[in-house]
Amino acid sequence: MSASASVNLSTRIRKRVSGGNRIALLLLRRWDARIAIMIVSLLTLSGVAPETLVGPLQTATTATADALLPPSGTHLFGTDDLGRDLLNLTVHGARISLVVGALSAAITLVIGGGIGMIAGYRGGRVDALLMRVADTFLILPTFVLALILAPILRELIGDQTEIFGIRTTLLTIVAVIGFTSWSSTARIVRSQTLSLRERTFVERARLVGLSPMRIIARHIFPNIRTVLVANGIVVIAGSILTESTLSFIGLGDPFQPSWGTILGNAQSAAAPSLGAWWFIAAPGCAILITVVACTIIGNAIDELLDRDVRVQR
Amino acid sequence: MKARRWLLGRLGGAIATILMVLLLNFVLFRLMPGSPDRALARNPRVSAAAMEAARVRWGLDKPIFPDQLIAYVGATLKGDFGYSVKYGGREVTSVIGEKIGPTLLIVGLGEIIALAAGIALGAWTGWRRGRFGDRVGTLGALILYSMPYFWLGMLLITLFATTLGWLPTSGISTPGGPGGIEGAIDLLRHAALPIATIALGLIGQYAILLRSSVAESLREGYVLTARAKGLRDERILRGHILPNALLPTVTLAALNAGYVIGGALTVEIVFSWPGLGLLTQEALQSRDYPILQGVFLLLSVSVVMANLLADLLYSRLDPRVRHGAAR
């Protein structure tokens, strides 16, 4: 008992010295990461409080403007085919896109992290089997699988209700993205776990008699947390892309439109062939900016971690 | 000896993956409300005898496990994918079969163009690592990489078809258009924007990957040797760096096949291109699950094959792989 406590203490100190906080500080020194973090914060802000920024979400009945107006002083981003203000729609879309993206990423990380740590720590047959499954998911056209799974899941869940203010149609999308995109996270976490397993502090914990689950929770997990954060940010970007594609095809929720849903509306309103570029520009740029910013942050953390490893050796 | 075992392992892996896809498809088939034969039940033109025959063939009169699973795998291996709901009970294989060509045309050409351009861009930026050209090129690649395919397609239509009027907005051919050579030109004019969309969407990731592997190769000893020999930059890049740096790109191109196809499906929707993507969307709207599963199965098998091919190619290019030295 006391021995395990002292092991914990030593890893905790080690963490203080080379932990996530230092990476965060180093991150803020890079100008590209600084801009990216600023953009993501702004987007998050509009996702948190869209009502205070642009008022309540406009619907077909509350829209007041004419259809397909190009950008002007009163409608900065123009209006859509129902006369809704695109600035209003895009800011409200931020909430849906970010929440669905973040939740999907969370599920992806839990599944991928769990499977990766178990496979890496247990090794042997468990590892071989789990990685076989992960490789399959890595190769397969998981997007097509998501396309099939989403409506099936919806038919199974049945009636349209809300959980914590998120409609179940969106939750099925979250579940489907989580289920289909965990494999690369599992691969990364597994390789990290493999090298951690041989480190002395894990060996010591094993000698002290800690159970595998406890070693994974107390000694492996804290050491892959930063890697998981770096991967998580990239996964969020991927989830937002997947969500927008699924919504574009028509699997989104018309009552809680995300950026992809708006673009889907633009497609069915034939905006490209009408030359209504503003209908396409605002939500699309929002997706692009978010994904680029997340990718830049993720890559920057990765580079810093790489350098960290090189310095330690 | 080792090489043969490596090959057998790869083959076994591919077969295992396909079996897993079959299992996944089977589970999905049974998860759905209603029986798999409801596509037939909805169609008044299907006789009771034909329905009974299908039920027996799919083993629906027997328990789910293992009889139905075995019957399903057997039927699928024989090319029996079931019947489409939307297309009046037509066989899934025949509905899907006629959509493969158009999809293959735009995905194939798009991929080839993207590989060529991505390799060129990646080599150029990797060689100039850290300089201004690299910064701009890499940011451009990142932006292309982050764009949803369908959005890129919509932008291209707005610019090149609607505003400039250079190319048609959608479809595969002009209705009632000419045949022969003029027809082929018409087809190419319609295919140009979809192909450009897929190519542009893909260039980014190939360029990013090749850039980092070129930049890594620059630190290798053999590059220093080549420099010391007095070789010109272009010779070093072409003869010494690229052959090594290209290897990961081969793998990525194959690994990505599934992802590319997913993106291509949405491109077809934007351009009303009558391929698997448009079929998928129609099937999704009418909840035509047999078609969806047929598409998933077909794409999965093609992707697994592409990966197997890439593995073989990789082992040709890099003997260390098949002899188990590179780990």
Chai-1 contact restraints between the chains, C-beta under 6 A:
chainA,res_idxA,chainB,res_idxB,connection_type,confidence,min_distance_angstrom,max_distance_angstrom,comment,restraint_id
A,T136,B,T17,contact,1.0,0.0,6.0,A-B,restraint_1
A,T136,B,M20,contact,1.0,0.0,6.0,A-B,restraint_2
A,I139,B,V303,contact,1.0,0.0,6.0,A-B,restraint_3
A,I139,B,N307,contact,1.0,0.0,6.0,A-B,restraint_4
A,L140,B,G258,contact,1.0,0.0,6.0,A-B,restraint_5
A,L140,B,S300,contact,1.0,0.0,6.0,A-B,restraint_6
A,P141,B,G258,contact,1.0,0.0,6.0,A-B,restraint_7
A,P141,B,I261,contact,1.0,0.0,6.0,A-B,restraint_8
A,P141,B,G262,contact,1.0,0.0,6.0,A-B,restraint_9
A,P141,B,L299,contact,1.0,0.0,6.0,A-B,restraint_10
A,P141,B,V303,contact,1.0,0.0,6.0,A-B,restraint_11
A,F143,B,G262,contact,1.0,0.0,6.0,A-B,restraint_12
A,V144,B,F296,contact,1.0,0.0,6.0,A-B,restraint_13
A,V144,B,L299,contact,1.0,0.0,6.0,A-B,restraint_14
A,I148,B,L292,contact,1.0,0.0,6.0,A-B,restraint_15
A,I148,B,F296,contact,1.0,0.0,6.0,A-B,restraint_16
A,I152,B,L31,contact,1.0,0.0,6.0,A-B,restraint_17
A,I152,B,M32,contact,1.0,0.0,6.0,A-B,restraint_18
A,E155,B,P33,contact,1.0,0.0,6.0,A-B,restraint_19
A,L241,B,P148,contact,1.0,0.0,6.0,A-B,restraint_20
A,S244,B,P148,contact,1.0,0.0,6.0,A-B,restraint_21
A,T245,B,P148,contact,1.0,0.0,6.0,A-B,restraint_22
A,T245,B,T266,contact,1.0,0.0,6.0,A-B,restraint_23
A,F248,B,F150,contact,1.0,0.0,6.0,A-B,restraint_24
A,I249,B,Q281,contact,1.0,0.0,6.0,A-B,restraint_25
A,P272,B,M154,contact,1.0,0.0,6.0,A-B,restraint_26
A,P272,B,I157,contact,1.0,0.0,6.0,A-B,restraint_27
A,P272,B,T158,contact,1.0,0.0,6.0,A-B,restraint_28
A,S273,B,T162,contact,1.0,0.0,6.0,A-B,restraint_29
A,S273,B,T169,contact,1.0,0.0,6.0,A-B,restraint_30
A,G275,B,T162,contact,1.0,0.0,6.0,A-B,restraint_31
A,G275,B,T163,contact,1.0,0.0,6.0,A-B,restraint_32
A,W277,B,T158,contact,1.0,0.0,6.0,A-B,restraint_33
A,I280,B,M154,contact,1.0,0.0,6.0,A-B,restraint_34
A,G284,B,W151,contact,1.0,0.0,6.0,A-B,restraint_35
A,L288,B,S146,contact,1.0,0.0,6.0,A-B,restraint_36
A,L288,B,M147,contact,1.0,0.0,6.0,A-B,restraint_37
A,V291,B,S146,contact,1.0,0.0,6.0,A-B,restraint_38
A,V292,B,L142,contact,1.0,0.0,6.0,A-B,restraint_39
A,V292,B,S146,contact,1.0,0.0,6.0,A-B,restraint_40
